[in-house]
Amino acid sequence: MKFTLVLLTSGLVFAGCSKSPEQNQVKFETTSIKVETAQCGSCASAITKALKKVDGVHKADVDIDKKVATVKFASDKASITQLEDAVTKAGYSANDKKSDPTAYEKLDECCKVE
Ligand SMILES: [Cu+2]
């Protein structure tokens, strides 16, 4: 009985110790999102802006020539799905997700895909 109690207590202490570093240490993940419908610099900045608005996003860059957005984000706060959704809601496609039709309609004519 006494032995069990000691085991339980040490188990609890161990759980407490292993939890605190995780809370302080933010895990960043970098992902690339295909933004095939981005046409120009203004598209690139619109996508960058949309991505940076997502909670947990640390850095976002769009390479307009390669049509790829590179995003560094805290993996415990944001997910790739959230990032893709931010891009589609800005009116652009993200990976295999299509742009939000309403947002797409609001884009400048030159930014629309023929
Ligand atoms: Cu554009």
Residues whose N, C-alpha, C, O or C-beta is under 5 A from the ligand:
A	BS01	CU	Q39 C40 S42 C43 C110 C111
